[in-house]
Amino acid sequence: MNNLKIRKMGPFWMVGFLFFVAHSGFAQQKKLCEAENFHDRLLVDTAIQLIDVRTPIETAEGTISGAILLNWKDSIAFQLVVQKLDKRRPVYIYCKSGNRSSEAADYLTHLGIQEVVGLKGGIRAWEEKGYFIGEKVNRDNNGKGCH
């Protein structure tokens, strides 16, 4: 009788196991990082792909050095460029306050990027810590940004 119950539960155990694996360290990760840790990681890890998802008007005020300017609100351009990212390399992402970058991070993890790290509080938190903001960005491509 007990053996019969175990056989009937077999598929349920498998579903539970697959759920565990999908949500463990083997799956993609999305994290939030305080400005200090975000800054420190950018200084030491040259593999990081840094993405600024703000609009061209916002990025004209300055960006974090080395960022790829990729407007989250321009969904077609965003989708085209992120397909070219190296899924094995970490992606660090930020916006003005953290909301848009969180949405973009969800999308990137859905695409299979293994590590996505958002700047908690966005570039506002970065500025509050006194970290460097690069020069104003010159626009080309009809104001869609550069990089």
N, C-alpha and C positions, 0 to 999 in steps of 0.2 A: 504494500500500500504506500509506504513512504517513497519507494523507488518511483512509483507512478506519479506522485506529486512533484518530485524533482524533475522528471521528464517533461511534465506539463509546464513547469516554470522555466525550463531551459531558455527559450527565447527572451524571457523577461530579464534573466540574468545577463544575457548577451547585450541587450539594450542598455542596461545599467552600466555594464563594463565599458561600452562604447561611449556613453555619456561621460563617464569618469575620465577616459583618455582624452576626449575632445576638450575637456575643461581643465586638464592638467597642464604641466609644463611642456608637453609635446605640442600643444596648440598655440595659435597666435596669441600675442599678448598686447593689451592696451593698458598703458599706465599713465598716471599723472605725476609730474615732478615739480617740486618747488624750484623757484628761480635759481637759487644757489647751486643745487645739484644739476640742473639743466645746464647752467653756465659751465660748471666744472667738467661735465661730460663732454661738452663741445670742445673744450680745450685739449682733452687728452685722446679722444676717440676720432680718428680721421675717417673712419668708415661711415660715420653718421651722415644721413641724407637729411638736411635741414629744409623744412618747407614752411613758408609764410603764406597762409591762406586768406590774408586780408585783401580788400579791394585795391585797385590801383591808386585811388585817392588816398587811402590809408597808408599804403606803402610809400607814397611820395614823401611822407613825413620822416622816413628812415626805416631801416630794417636791421635785423641782426646780421652781421657780416657772414657772407657765404650762403645765405638763404636762397632757395629757389622760390621765386614769386609765382604763386599759383592760386589765383582767385577762386575760392570755393563757390562763389555765386555764379561763376561762369562754368556751369557743369560740363559742357562739351569739352572745353579746353582742359579742365581738370581731369576728366576721365582719360583723355588722350595721353596726357603727360604721365599720369601715375601708372599707366600700363608699362611704362619704360623703366620704372624704378626697380632696383635690385631687391627682390623679396627677402634675400638672406641678410641684407644689411639693415641696421636699425634706421627708422625714420623718426626724427624729432620734428614736431609740428607745433605751430603757434598761430594765434590770431590776436585780436585786440584784448579780449577778456577771458577767453577759454571756451566759449560756447561753440563757435563755428569749428574750431580745431577739434573739439570733442566729436562733433558730427563727422568731420572728415576722417578722424582716427577710426571711427566705427567702420566707415567705408573701406579704409585701407586694410584693416584686419579682415574684413569680409573678402578682400581680394587675395588674402594669403600672405600679407607682409608679416613676418615673424615677430617683429618687435616695433611697436608704435608708442612713442612717448610724447605726451602733451605737456605744454608749459602751463602749469596751474596759475590761473589769473592772467594769462596771456602776456602780451608785451607790456601791459601796464605794470604787472608785477616785476618784470625785467627792469623797467625804468625806475621803479620805486627802490630797487636795490642799487641803483646807480651804475648799472652795466652799460656798456657802450652801445649806442645805436648808430649804424652806419650813415653815410651821407645820404642826402635826398637822392632818390632814384630818377635817372633820366628815362623818359618813356620813349619807346618806339612801338612798332606794331599797332598803331592806332590806339595807344593808351592801354593796351592789354598787358603791358609789363615786359620785362626782359628776363633773361636767363633761360 
